Amino acid sequence: MNFGRGPSVVLNVGGTRYSFSREVLKDFPLRRVSRLHGCLSEQDVLEVCDDYDRERNEYFFDRHSEAFGFIMLYVRHGHLRFVPHMCELSFYNEMIYWGLEGSHLDYCCQRRLDDRMSETCTYYAAEEPPGQSGGGPEGKGRRPPGAEGGKWLERMRRTFEEPTSSVAAQVLATVSILFVIVSMVVLCASTLPEWRAPENRSMEEQSRYTAESVREPSGIIEAICIGWFTAECIVRFIVSKNKCEFVRRPLNIIDLLAITPYYISVLMTVFTGENSQLQRAGVTLRVLRMMRIFWVIKLARHFIGLQTLGLTLKRCYREMVMLLVFICVAMAIFSALSQLLENGLDLGTKNKDYASIPAACWWVIISMTTVGYGDMCPITVPGRILGGICVVSGIVLLALPITFIYHSFVQCYHELKFRSARYGRSLSAEFLN
């Protein structure tokens, strides 16, 4: 610790005192407590706690003492449970204050918290770092140089990133959705035989962006949509705070994947021209044009449901990997047994569909997922018994990780819903003003 004296420090939480050494605070599991180690002045300390006694080297936190006692049990033993006879949401608020999340709770308490959040439609957002919000009393008196420019950039950033933050953001989001819908309709219509028949052109000719194709209605619509998406992506990149983080975001990567093929196709057409030896490039161009289907994912910026799905998959990647491991192990076992029973043993009848284990893997996966195309099926009695076991095992294995994924989905939904409601309140205030 860079501030204070003495070999130890005292934390006073609601009247209950805890004594720690300075070195323990450096890597303390509670984020708010560990921040005390880097404080350089008394002003920095008062940003973390509510009061400080220099003589006793004591830091006072005006928080619930019994709740902090249960949080200290988690620090010592690794198990975090709710305080009896205390509201789950109040205890969760205490957890967020000290730097913990809902995932630190034991599983039974996580379910209680999810049920309570579902009943009240409440989510407590994590505390913003100091200096992020400009609504404090310090920001009302004087404005630092460049505050107006920073405020304008922040407004532009919210307009493009948060569709519910203002009226302009809602209008911009609506226009963007319309462009996505129009581009998808044109993409689907361009694959219809009736769309290509009047023009009597080959697929390679349709793939190239010649001067004639650009002047067609579909080419004009596509160019306008690409222009809108490009301008939107450039503006969002300019007003972003961290350019490197902007490039690494999944939705921004999808935007680039959807926009880049158009310009690559134009450049390839310009360089290849009408050379017959480069006609095979038409296959590449068709693949690039079909990548416009990624524009559908752009709708995730404007719909909580798609955002919740993406955030859930991001947080549940361990469960998804576990599910894939279950399926792969089951495929290896059932495919080997089915190939042995249907083709490997001399039982009088050999099923040619199960000639190899890789071929049997296809039957295993469609059976475990209860799809059952019927293109291949066992004909021997042992094979049919194995097929029934395979179907039942698939149902059980696929259902095992669902509970964990459901828990994460509920938590992500409440988080995004709370954020949307917060920007909705700012939109209402804008209407009133």
JOBEL-V629018 format. One record per backbone hydrogen bond with DSSP energy under -1.0 kcal/mol. NH is the residue of the N-H (numbers start at 1). CO is the residue of the C=O. Records with the same first field share a line. If there is no record, write none. Layout:
NH: CO  CO
This chain:
9: 20
10: 57
11: 18
12: 59
13: 16
14: 61
16: 13
18: 11
20: 9
22: 7
25: 21
28: 25
32: 98
34: 30
35: 31
36: 33
37: 34
39: 36
45: 41
46: 42
48: 45
49: 45
50: 60
51: 60
53: 58
57: 53
58: 53
59: 10
60: 51
61: 12
63: 61
68: 64
69: 65
70: 66
71: 67
72: 68
73: 69
74: 70
75: 71
76: 72
77: 73
78: 74
86: 83
91: 87
92: 88
93: 89
94: 90
95: 91
96: 92
97: 93
98: 94
100: 95
104: 101
105: 102
106: 80
110: 106
111: 107
112: 108
113: 109
114: 110
115: 111
116: 112
117: 113
118: 114
119: 115
120: 116
121: 117
132: 129
147: 144
150: 146
151: 147
152: 148
153: 149
154: 150
155: 151
156: 152
157: 153
158: 154
159: 155
160: 156
161: 157
162: 158
165: 162
170: 166
171: 167
172: 168
173: 169
174: 170
175: 171
176: 172
177: 173
178: 174
179: 175
180: 176
181: 177
182: 178
183: 179
184: 180
185: 181
186: 182
187: 183
188: 184
189: 185
190: 186
192: 189
196: 192
197: 193
200: 196
206: 202
207: 203
210: 208
214: 210
215: 211
220: 216
221: 217
222: 218
223: 219
224: 220
225: 221
226: 222
227: 223
228: 224
229: 225
230: 226
231: 227
232: 228
233: 229
234: 230
235: 231
236: 232
237: 233
238: 234
239: 235
246: 242
247: 243
248: 244
253: 249
254: 250
255: 251
256: 252
257: 253
258: 254
259: 255
260: 256
262: 259
264: 260
265: 261
266: 262
267: 263
268: 264
269: 265
270: 266
271: 267
272: 268
273: 269
275: 272
278: 275
279: 276
281: 278
282: 279
283: 280
285: 281
286: 282
287: 283
288: 284
289: 285
290: 286
292: 289
293: 290
294: 291
295: 292
296: 293
297: 294
298: 295
299: 296
300: 297
301: 298
302: 299
307: 303
308: 304
309: 305
310: 306
311: 307
312: 308
313: 309
314: 310
315: 311
316: 312
320: 316
321: 317
322: 318
323: 319
324: 320
325: 321
326: 322
327: 323
328: 324
329: 325
330: 326
331: 327
332: 328
333: 329
334: 330
335: 331
336: 332
337: 333
338: 334
339: 335
340: 336
341: 337
342: 338
343: 339
344: 339
345: 340
347: 345
351: 342
354: 351
355: 352
360: 356
361: 357
364: 360
365: 361
366: 362
367: 363
368: 364
369: 365
370: 367
371: 366
372: 366
384: 380
385: 381
386: 382
387: 383
388: 384
389: 385
390: 386
391: 387
392: 388
393: 389
394: 390
395: 391
396: 392
397: 393
398: 394
399: 395
400: 396
405: 401
406: 402
407: 403
408: 404
409: 405
410: 406
411: 407
412: 408
413: 409
414: 410
415: 411
416: 412
417: 413
418: 414
419: 415
420: 416
421: 417
422: 418
423: 419
424: 420
425: 421
426: 422
427: 423
428: 424
429: 425
430: 426
431: 427
432: 428
433: 429
